[in-house]
Amino acid sequence: MRRTSRDRLALVALTAVLLVGAPASGDGHMAMQAGGFVPWQGDAGYSLLLQLLGSNASAKARFGGELEFRSFDSKIIGVSDVDVDSYVIRALWQQHFVPDGPVTPYIGLGLGVAINDVDDHKVDRVKGRNVRSSTGAGPDGVFMLGIQAKVPGADYLSIYGEGRVGFTVDFIARNDESGLETENLGGASGSAGLRFRF
């Protein structure tokens, strides 16, 4: 898929906002995770996430932000198997039920914005005309359910697994007609990762 310098610049800007906007806390958490992403319409791909959270005094409630990259195939304007890369930045809340225990379940919610890079050349070839541009954007939201386990002998390190369901709406102006095109780029994911406490 074609990449533009504008897309790379947007990714760098989103990363900077995430890092600067992470809450200042004496009990911060940084997490990295990877897994699979299955869109509501299309074929599965993968997901990579970076997360920065601060916690309240009990460490049960955690607030912060995350940056997610998803790569998958979706149906775009009726064309199947179109390559999509999504760059998502979102505010995040998690509730950890037994934060001091060796294992704790948690739930969470996230709201943000997705910038979606679509293989518009494939859509244009199938439609026989210039239908849409490569970049769209829209709101994103997720609900997550996870479980975290401390690594014995390393209080600052945990491993975790997480399932998510969510929505992403892509808005783009049509090139071939007036009006706004919307696409459903949401889906479900399963992932695992490492969480560091600092």
DRENZAMAR-572435 format. One line per field, with one value per residue: x, y negated, z of N, C-alpha, C in turn. Coordinates in nm, 4 decimals, padded with zeros to 6 digits. Layout:
! residues N
n.east = [X; ...]
n.north = [Y; ...]
n.up = [Z; ...]
ca.east = [X; ...]
ca.north = [Y; ...]
ca.up = [Z; ...]
c.east = [X; ...]
c.north = [Y; ...]
c.up = [Z; ...]
This chain:
! residues 198
n.east = [00.0837; 00.0475; 00.2271; 00.2149; 00.4038; 00.2592; 00.0924; 00.2817; 00.3801; 00.1493; 00.1274; 00.3589; 00.2961; 00.0647; 00.1758; 00.3458; 00.1549; 00.0261; 00.2339; 00.3059; 00.0629; 00.0109; -00.0889; 00.0583; 00.1954; 00.2791; 00.2558; 00.2732; 00.1910; 00.3110; 00.2382; 00.2753; 00.1376; 00.0355; -00.1583; -00.4380; -00.6739; -01.0106; -01.2166; -01.5586; -01.6617; -01.4932; -01.1516; -00.9343; -00.6604; -00.3718; -00.2838; -00.1180; -00.0210; 00.0508; 00.0597; -00.0034; -00.0591; -00.1828; -00.2464; -00.4999; -00.4883; -00.5445; -00.4753; -00.6620; -00.8297; -00.7394; -00.6093; -00.5472; -00.3815; -00.3634; -00.1965; -00.2799; -00.2107; -00.3595; -00.3849; -00.5593; -00.8061; -01.0905; -01.4351; -01.4913; -01.6854; -01.8427; -01.6498; -01.4643; -01.2035; -01.0131; -00.7137; -00.6503; -00.5074; -00.5124; -00.4631; -00.4878; -00.5713; -00.6490; -00.8295; -00.8223; -00.9722; -00.9366; -01.0463; -00.9108; -00.9587; -00.8366; -00.5748; -00.3395; -00.3116; -00.1785; -00.2943; -00.5211; -00.8419; -00.9718; -01.1619; -01.2375; -01.2684; -01.2463; -01.2105; -01.1692; -00.9957; -00.9686; -00.7390; -00.7567; -00.5977; -00.6521; -00.6462; -00.7006; -00.6580; -00.7277; -01.0045; -01.0742; -00.9953; -01.1729; -01.4206; -01.3866; -01.3405; -01.2381; -01.3021; -01.2680; -01.0491; -00.7311; -00.7139; -00.9046; -01.1034; -01.2344; -01.4573; -01.3727; -01.4211; -01.3836; -01.4539; -01.3127; -01.1976; -00.9996; -00.7191; -00.4661; -00.1416; 00.1059; 00.4610; 00.6563; 00.8972; 00.9526; 00.8242; 00.7554; 00.6701; 00.4266; 00.2298; -00.0272; -00.3530; -00.6024; -00.9309; -01.1203; -01.3925; -01.5287; -01.6030; -01.5370; -01.5747; -01.5410; -01.5112; -01.5408; -01.5114; -01.6785; -01.5221; -01.6408; -01.8992; -02.1296; -02.1432; -02.1047; -01.9181; -01.9533; -01.7913; -01.7872; -01.5399; -01.4876; -01.4402; -01.3403; -01.0912; -00.8136; -00.5481; -00.2133; 00.0301; 00.2960; 00.3202; 00.4519; 00.5321; 00.5970]
n.north = [00.1181; -00.2247; -00.4837; -00.8056; -01.1048; -01.2733; -01.1017; -00.9712; -01.1874; -01.2542; -01.0288; -01.0551; -01.2978; -01.2228; -01.0349; -01.2002; -01.3661; -01.1748; -01.0920; -01.3340; -01.4016; -01.2079; -01.1139; -01.2700; -01.0926; -00.9303; -00.6640; -00.5312; -00.3634; -00.1817; -00.0233; 00.2305; 00.3976; 00.6668; 00.8176; 00.9828; 00.8416; 00.8295; 00.7114; 00.5825; 00.6044; 00.7673; 00.8924; 01.0485; 00.8895; 00.7411; 00.5899; 00.3324; 00.1836; -00.0993; -00.2182; -00.4560; -00.5119; -00.6636; -00.6223; -00.6228; -00.6732; -00.4201; -00.2570; -00.1262; -00.2577; -00.3689; -00.6102; -00.7581; -00.7459; -00.6011; -00.4741; -00.3209; -00.0949; 00.0481; 00.3010; 00.4270; 00.5919; 00.4578; 00.3911; 00.1434; -00.1100; 00.0827; 00.2489; 00.5358; 00.6697; 00.4572; 00.2959; 00.1607; -00.0681; -00.1746; -00.4441; -00.5104; -00.7265; -00.7473; -00.8413; -00.6813; -00.4693; -00.2477; 00.0071; 00.1766; 00.4603; 00.6015; 00.4744; 00.5176; 00.7867; 01.1085; 01.1778; 00.9995; 00.9143; 00.6851; 00.4082; 00.1791; -00.1375; -00.3235; -00.6222; -00.7938; -00.9124; -00.8033; -00.7819; -00.6862; -00.5002; -00.4137; -00.1784; -00.3344; -00.3084; -00.0472; -00.0522; -00.2509; -00.1234; 00.0958; -00.0357; -00.1895; -00.4606; -00.7708; -00.7459; -00.7894; -00.9518; -00.8607; -00.8930; -00.9008; -00.9894; -00.9544; -00.9039; -00.6862; -00.4085; -00.1879; 00.1077; 00.2915; 00.6021; 00.7615; 00.9518; 00.9470; 01.0472; 01.0548; 01.0643; 01.3017; 01.2018; 00.9639; 00.6886; 00.4622; 00.5417; 00.6835; 00.9330; 00.9545; 01.0301; 00.9458; 00.8703; 00.7000; 00.4997; 00.2829; -00.0346; -00.2041; -00.4764; -00.5780; -00.8750; -01.0269; -01.2486; -01.1991; -01.1625; -01.1325; -01.2162; -01.4410; -01.4716; -01.2811; -00.9990; -00.7150; -00.4615; -00.1482; -00.0659; 00.0672; 00.3324; 00.6450; 00.7511; 00.9464; 00.9649; 00.9629; 00.8638; 00.6691; 00.4984; 00.2218; 00.0868; -00.2323]
n.up = [00.0000; -00.0715; 00.0889; 00.2287; 00.2951; 00.4518; 00.5992; 00.7575; 00.9029; 01.0447; 01.2101; 01.3696; 01.4966; 01.6404; 01.8151; 01.9653; 02.0919; 02.2491; 02.4227; 02.5510; 02.6619; 02.8515; 03.1786; 03.4617; 03.7177; 04.0249; 04.0156; 03.7493; 03.4407; 03.1715; 02.8695; 02.6219; 02.3489; 02.1314; 01.8724; 01.7126; 01.4796; 01.3922; 01.1555; 01.1438; 00.8913; 00.6534; 00.6267; 00.8663; 01.0382; 01.1859; 01.5055; 01.6845; 01.9886; 02.1996; 02.5250; 02.7810; 03.1151; 03.4126; 03.7647; 04.0273; 04.3894; 04.4999; 04.2953; 04.1477; 03.9585; 03.6402; 03.4201; 03.1027; 02.7911; 02.4585; 02.1684; 01.8715; 01.6080; 01.3306; 01.0839; 00.8140; 00.6027; 00.4358; 00.3428; 00.1155; -00.0043; -00.1322; -00.2446; -00.1982; 00.0181; 00.0491; 00.1284; 00.4471; 00.6678; 00.9946; 01.2125; 01.5388; 01.8002; 02.1379; 02.4360; 02.7519; 02.9965; 03.2685; 03.4934; 03.7491; 03.9369; 04.1524; 04.2249; 04.3771; 04.3894; 04.2762; 04.0370; 03.8390; 03.7203; 03.4726; 03.3410; 03.0728; 02.8977; 02.5956; 02.4059; 02.1003; 01.8071; 01.4730; 01.2078; 00.8831; 00.6390; 00.3214; 00.0520; -00.2065; -00.4783; -00.5526; -00.5121; -00.6986; -00.9385; -00.9513; -00.9573; -01.1813; -01.1977; -01.0395; -00.7190; -00.4394; -00.1980; -00.0491; 00.2294; 00.5220; 00.8115; 01.1458; 01.4334; 01.7105; 01.9256; 02.2077; 02.4017; 02.6614; 02.8003; 03.0285; 03.1686; 03.4086; 03.5114; 03.7600; 03.7173; 03.8740; 04.1133; 03.9902; 04.0572; 03.9149; 03.6677; 03.4535; 03.2846; 03.0368; 02.9012; 02.6616; 02.5474; 02.2997; 02.1816; 01.9368; 01.7718; 01.4671; 01.2686; 00.9424; 00.7725; 00.4591; 00.1845; -00.1186; -00.4349; -00.6799; -00.6681; -00.5054; -00.1528; 00.1554; 00.2351; 00.4404; 00.6254; 00.7947; 01.0001; 01.2286; 01.4781; 01.6335; 01.8687; 01.9865; 02.2128; 02.3549; 02.6019; 02.7581; 03.0673; 03.2294; 03.5431; 03.6757]
ca.east = [00.0000; 00.1213; 00.2335; 00.2509; 00.4751; 00.1565; 00.0503; 00.3893; 00.3813; 00.0345; 00.1612; 00.4550; 00.2235; -00.0219; 00.2621; 00.3892; 00.0412; 00.0050; 00.3396; 00.2974; -00.0649; -00.0029; -00.1021; 00.1710; 00.1558; 00.3856; 00.2315; 00.2385; 00.1950; 00.3322; 00.2098; 00.2884; 00.0686; 00.0170; -00.2585; -00.5138; -00.7904; -01.1088; -01.3169; -01.6971; -01.6786; -01.3611; -01.0627; -00.8535; -00.5242; -00.3036; -00.2949; -00.0075; -00.0623; 00.1359; -00.0343; 00.0511; -00.1665; -00.1555; -00.3520; -00.5361; -00.4134; -00.5651; -00.4274; -00.7708; -00.8699; -00.6255; -00.6500; -00.4362; -00.4052; -00.2938; -00.1836; -00.2967; -00.1988; -00.4278; -00.3745; -00.6580; -00.8816; -01.2296; -01.5187; -01.4946; -01.7766; -01.8860; -01.5354; -01.4115; -01.0592; -00.9348; -00.6175; -00.6740; -00.4228; -00.5739; -00.3828; -00.5907; -00.5302; -00.7699; -00.8242; -00.8504; -00.9983; -00.9417; -01.0746; -00.8459; -01.0359; -00.7484; -00.4453; -00.2266; -00.3074; -00.0916; -00.3737; -00.6367; -00.9199; -01.0033; -01.2442; -01.1959; -01.3336; -01.1615; -01.2712; -01.0658; -01.0074; -00.8905; -00.7028; -00.7598; -00.5291; -00.7208; -00.5938; -00.8005; -00.6324; -00.8079; -01.1440; -01.0877; -00.9861; -01.2966; -01.5310; -01.3605; -01.3321; -01.1796; -01.4151; -01.2366; -00.9071; -00.6762; -00.7164; -01.0279; -01.0920; -01.3615; -01.4538; -01.3395; -01.4467; -01.3645; -01.4768; -01.2128; -01.2026; -00.8666; -00.6662; -00.3252; -00.0704; 00.2394; 00.5733; 00.7214; 01.0311; 00.9640; 00.7011; 00.7268; 00.6383; 00.3116; 00.1848; -00.1732; -00.4271; -00.7138; -01.0236; -01.1831; -01.4896; -01.5392; -01.6498; -01.4618; -01.6491; -01.4551; -01.5823; -01.4617; -01.5893; -01.6693; -01.4659; -01.7220; -02.0329; -02.1351; -02.1871; -02.0076; -01.9222; -01.9152; -01.7594; -01.7723; -01.4082; -01.4727; -01.4265; -01.3019; -00.9502; -00.7567; -00.4051; -00.1392; 00.1408; 00.3713; 00.2869; 00.5573; 00.4941; 00.7085]
ca.north = [00.0000; -00.3499; -00.5669; -00.9442; -01.1690; -01.3315; -00.9969; -00.9498; -01.3045; -01.2418; -00.9270; -01.1156; -01.3972; -01.1516; -00.9766; -01.3092; -01.4056; -01.0688; -01.0936; -01.4578; -01.4068; -01.1024; -01.1757; -01.2656; -01.0151; -00.8548; -00.5226; -00.5264; -00.2323; -00.1824; 00.1106; 00.2579; 00.5217; 00.7028; 00.9221; 00.9869; 00.7551; 00.8809; 00.6062; 00.6294; 00.6420; 00.7794; 01.0009; 01.0186; 00.8387; 00.7347; 00.4666; 00.3004; 00.0734; -00.1582; -00.2736; -00.5229; -00.5351; -00.6960; -00.5631; -00.6914; -00.6259; -00.2768; -00.1920; -00.0548; -00.3341; -00.4159; -00.7015; -00.7987; -00.7400; -00.4979; -00.4841; -00.1883; -00.0772; 00.1689; 00.3273; 00.5302; 00.5732; 00.4238; 00.3563; -00.0020; -00.1500; 00.2036; 00.3241; 00.6227; 00.6943; 00.3350; 00.2777; 00.0446; -00.0898; -00.2736; -00.5008; -00.5535; -00.7805; -00.7530; -00.8532; -00.5480; -00.4451; -00.1068; 00.0367; 00.3009; 00.4961; 00.6444; 00.4302; 00.5687; 00.9319; 01.1630; 01.1771; 00.9104; 00.8837; 00.5436; 00.3649; 00.0460; -00.2076; -00.4197; -00.7056; -00.8668; -00.9451; -00.7172; -00.8267; -00.5619; -00.5039; -00.3116; -00.1555; -00.3921; -00.2636; 00.0728; -00.0959; -00.3219; -00.0263; 00.1745; -00.1251; -00.2476; -00.6057; -00.8210; -00.7450; -00.8482; -00.9718; -00.7519; -00.9169; -00.9426; -00.9961; -00.9493; -00.8672; -00.5482; -00.3746; -00.0465; 00.1647; 00.3979; 00.6934; 00.8217; 01.0107; 00.9127; 01.1291; 01.0046; 01.1543; 01.3269; 01.1463; 00.8346; 00.6177; 00.3565; 00.5999; 00.7734; 00.9757; 00.9466; 01.0615; 00.8526; 00.8755; 00.5705; 00.4788; 00.1392; -00.0938; -00.3104; -00.5265; -00.6523; -00.9746; -01.0749; -01.3115; -01.1260; -01.2383; -01.1167; -01.2719; -01.5223; -01.3964; -01.2233; -00.8528; -00.6601; -00.3187; -00.0866; -00.0036; 00.1225; 00.4767; 00.7066; 00.7896; 01.0168; 00.9323; 00.9862; 00.7701; 00.6433; 00.3715; 00.1791; -00.0147; -00.3215]
ca.up = [00.0000; -00.0834; 00.2082; 00.2009; 00.4052; 00.5386; 00.6920; 00.8550; 00.9898; 01.1346; 01.3104; 01.4633; 01.5761; 01.7345; 01.9178; 02.0524; 02.1745; 02.3475; 02.5235; 02.6281; 02.7318; 02.9517; 03.3096; 03.5538; 03.8345; 04.0883; 03.9869; 03.6088; 03.3755; 03.0271; 02.8187; 02.4792; 02.3192; 01.9909; 01.8566; 01.5885; 01.4691; 01.2971; 01.1306; 01.1316; 00.7509; 00.5927; 00.6688; 00.9840; 01.0256; 01.3153; 01.5826; 01.7752; 02.0760; 02.3027; 02.6222; 02.8992; 03.2107; 03.5510; 03.8469; 04.1508; 04.5062; 04.5208; 04.1723; 04.0808; 03.8408; 03.5619; 03.3133; 03.0172; 02.6484; 02.3838; 02.0243; 01.8124; 01.4635; 01.2829; 00.9415; 00.7845; 00.4781; 00.4620; 00.2286; 00.1006; -00.1127; -00.2010; -00.2965; -00.0927; 00.0344; 00.0312; 00.2378; 00.5334; 00.7852; 01.0837; 01.3201; 01.6336; 01.9294; 02.2204; 02.5812; 02.8037; 03.1385; 03.3081; 03.6340; 03.7914; 04.0556; 04.2616; 04.1722; 04.4540; 04.3817; 04.1711; 03.9134; 03.8507; 03.6002; 03.4575; 03.2289; 03.0311; 02.7872; 02.5278; 02.3013; 02.0299; 01.6653; 01.3844; 01.0731; 00.8066; 00.5104; 00.2417; -00.0830; -00.2962; -00.6152; -00.5778; -00.5241; -00.8258; -01.0477; -00.9577; -00.9937; -01.3123; -01.1901; -00.9151; -00.6258; -00.3098; -00.1697; 00.0315; 00.3734; 00.5873; 00.9567; 01.2155; 01.5750; 01.7457; 02.0649; 02.2411; 02.5349; 02.6784; 02.9140; 03.0331; 03.2915; 03.4244; 03.6108; 03.7925; 03.6928; 04.0030; 04.1291; 03.9218; 04.0930; 03.8195; 03.5380; 03.4451; 03.1529; 03.0338; 02.7797; 02.6542; 02.4355; 02.2759; 02.0743; 01.9203; 01.6477; 01.4016; 01.1537; 00.8514; 00.6916; 00.3461; 00.0773; -00.2453; -00.5473; -00.8006; -00.6473; -00.3848; -00.0358; 00.2470; 00.2419; 00.5704; 00.6258; 00.9259; 01.0101; 01.3628; 01.4854; 01.7608; 01.8711; 02.1000; 02.2149; 02.4785; 02.6094; 02.8818; 03.1315; 03.3208; 03.6420; 03.7069]
c.east = [00.0880; 00.1149; 00.2739; 00.3239; 00.3764; 00.1089; 00.1557; 00.3972; 00.2663; 00.0626; 00.2571; 00.3847; 00.1337; 00.0592; 00.3072; 00.2775; 00.0167; 00.1084; 00.3331; 00.1717; -00.0836; -00.0049; 00.0240; 00.1250; 00.2769; 00.3714; 00.1813; 00.2538; 00.2146; 00.3127; 00.2305; 00.2209; 00.0539; -00.0856; -00.3262; -00.6350; -00.8816; -01.2148; -01.4563; -01.7279; -01.5401; -01.2832; -00.9704; -00.7150; -00.4606; -00.3174; -00.1731; -00.0483; 00.0495; 00.0442; 00.0416; -00.0646; -00.1093; -00.2695; -00.3819; -00.4625; -00.4281; -00.5126; -00.5358; -00.8132; -00.7462; -00.6765; -00.5280; -00.4745; -00.3291; -00.2928; -00.1919; -00.2774; -00.2671; -00.4100; -00.4652; -00.7193; -01.0266; -01.3039; -01.5340; -01.5773; -01.8136; -01.7751; -01.4733; -01.2587; -00.9727; -00.8432; -00.6472; -00.5703; -00.4874; -00.4747; -00.4814; -00.5246; -00.6563; -00.7363; -00.8770; -00.8777; -01.0024; -00.9733; -01.0161; -00.9030; -00.9506; -00.6058; -00.3240; -00.2144; -00.2151; -00.1614; -00.4926; -00.7098; -00.9440; -01.0950; -01.1969; -01.2778; -01.2333; -01.2393; -01.1618; -01.1006; -00.9168; -00.8633; -00.6822; -00.6984; -00.5778; -00.6548; -00.6978; -00.7800; -00.7145; -00.9546; -01.1661; -01.0826; -01.1165; -01.4126; -01.5117; -01.3539; -01.2718; -01.2916; -01.3848; -01.0868; -00.8605; -00.6960; -00.8520; -01.0060; -01.2308; -01.3458; -01.4282; -01.3727; -01.4292; -01.4121; -01.3799; -01.2373; -01.0696; -00.8338; -00.5159; -00.2640; 00.0685; 00.3443; 00.6447; 00.8647; 01.0530; 00.8339; 00.6598; 00.6746; 00.5197; 00.2925; 00.0323; -00.2265; -00.5554; -00.7989; -01.0940; -01.2901; -01.5052; -01.5908; -01.5449; -01.5423; -01.5544; -01.5419; -01.4898; -01.5558; -01.5692; -01.6120; -01.5582; -01.8638; -02.0309; -02.1841; -02.0718; -02.0271; -01.8812; -01.8918; -01.7453; -01.6393; -01.3818; -01.4580; -01.3928; -01.1558; -00.9183; -00.6072; -00.3451; -00.0222; 00.2074; 00.3332; 00.3957; 00.5030; 00.6152; 00.6662]
c.north = [-00.1242; -00.4278; -00.7084; -01.0018; -01.2332; -01.2291; -00.9726; -01.0662; -01.2993; -01.1407; -00.9826; -01.2164; -01.3303; -01.0896; -01.0840; -01.3543; -01.3033; -01.0762; -01.2179; -01.4595; -01.2991; -01.1644; -01.1618; -01.1955; -00.9464; -00.7062; -00.5131; -00.3863; -00.2530; -00.0401; 00.1146; 00.3913; 00.5423; 00.8141; 00.9148; 00.8969; 00.8112; 00.7730; 00.6652; 00.6682; 00.6464; 00.8947; 00.9543; 00.9676; 00.8361; 00.5954; 00.4538; 00.1791; 00.0302; -00.2378; -00.3395; -00.5601; -00.5786; -00.6428; -00.6495; -00.6264; -00.4761; -00.1928; -00.1112; -00.1264; -00.3888; -00.4968; -00.7376; -00.7932; -00.6272; -00.5318; -00.3423; -00.1959; 00.0535; 00.1801; 00.4454; 00.5038; 00.5450; 00.4020; 00.2041; -00.0360; -00.0282; 00.2887; 00.4034; 00.6280; 00.5731; 00.3193; 00.1487; 00.0452; -00.2006; -00.3141; -00.5637; -00.6106; -00.7947; -00.7776; -00.7223; -00.5518; -00.2946; -00.0974; 00.1736; 00.3386; 00.5381; 00.6036; 00.4831; 00.7209; 00.9807; 01.1666; 01.0850; 00.8987; 00.7332; 00.5234; 00.2253; -00.0064; -00.3037; -00.4941; -00.7858; -00.8941; -00.8516; -00.7894; -00.6999; -00.5820; -00.3854; -00.3006; -00.2031; -00.3492; -00.1392; 00.0363; -00.1631; -00.2262; 00.0506; 00.0877; -00.1899; -00.3984; -00.6434; -00.8412; -00.8173; -00.8688; -00.8648; -00.7704; -00.9670; -00.9444; -00.9887; -00.9075; -00.7191; -00.5266; -00.2251; -00.0166; 00.2807; 00.4767; 00.7665; 00.8852; 00.9887; 00.9996; 01.0716; 01.1107; 01.1755; 01.2722; 01.0131; 00.7587; 00.5121; 00.4097; 00.6953; 00.8169; 00.9708; 00.9893; 00.9819; 00.8810; 00.7415; 00.5822; 00.3279; 00.0970; -00.1912; -00.3505; -00.6116; -00.7463; -01.0221; -01.1395; -01.2316; -01.2159; -01.2382; -01.1703; -01.3569; -01.4361; -01.3347; -01.0728; -00.8097; -00.5107; -00.2716; -00.0125; 00.0509; 00.2732; 00.5231; 00.7475; 00.8688; 00.9933; 00.9656; 00.8896; 00.7663; 00.5071; 00.3423; 00.0736; -00.1008; -00.4301]
c.up = [00.0000; 00.0473; 00.1676; 00.3206; 00.5014; 00.6412; 00.7988; 00.9538; 01.0901; 01.2447; 01.4141; 01.5537; 01.6802; 01.8477; 02.0162; 02.1454; 02.2840; 02.4590; 02.6116; 02.7138; 02.8368; 03.0905; 03.3930; 03.6809; 03.8922; 04.0615; 03.8430; 03.5530; 03.2258; 02.9788; 02.6680; 02.4531; 02.1700; 01.9833; 01.7221; 01.5948; 01.3601; 01.2752; 01.1188; 00.9873; 00.6871; 00.6499; 00.7797; 00.9474; 01.1636; 01.3764; 01.6736; 01.8581; 02.1699; 02.3938; 02.7364; 02.9909; 03.3444; 03.6346; 03.9686; 04.2679; 04.5288; 04.4047; 04.1026; 03.9527; 03.7710; 03.4432; 03.2294; 02.8719; 02.5839; 02.2358; 01.9692; 01.6614; 01.4275; 01.1322; 00.9095; 00.6477; 00.5131; 00.3315; 00.2252; -00.0227; -00.1979; -00.2587; -00.1819; -00.0941; 00.0009; 00.1525; 00.3131; 00.6448; 00.8668; 01.1913; 01.4169; 01.7580; 02.0127; 02.3674; 02.6385; 02.9530; 03.1613; 03.4565; 03.6655; 03.9276; 04.1741; 04.2246; 04.2477; 04.4480; 04.2713; 04.0345; 03.9352; 03.7176; 03.5926; 03.3377; 03.1885; 02.9158; 02.7251; 02.4211; 02.2338; 01.8856; 01.5868; 01.2532; 00.9917; 00.6689; 00.4280; 00.1043; -00.1851; -00.4418; -00.6485; -00.5960; -00.6594; -00.9449; -01.0638; -01.0055; -01.1314; -01.3144; -01.0548; -00.8135; -00.4955; -00.2963; -00.0718; 00.1817; 00.4198; 00.7371; 01.0181; 01.3601; 01.5936; 01.8933; 02.0883; 02.3825; 02.5474; 02.8062; 02.9157; 03.1657; 03.2928; 03.5338; 03.6327; 03.7612; 03.8264; 04.0048; 04.0599; 03.9431; 03.9916; 03.6862; 03.5475; 03.3002; 03.1535; 02.8985; 02.7805; 02.5307; 02.4238; 02.1679; 02.0593; 01.7855; 01.5969; 01.2792; 01.0707; 00.7676; 00.5807; 00.2442; -00.0502; -00.3538; -00.6682; -00.7861; -00.5220; -00.2692; 00.0394; 00.2497; 00.3819; 00.5556; 00.7702; 00.9288; 01.1500; 01.3597; 01.6257; 01.7540; 01.9970; 02.0975; 02.3495; 02.4821; 02.7439; 02.9351; 03.2359; 03.4156; 03.6730; 03.8028]
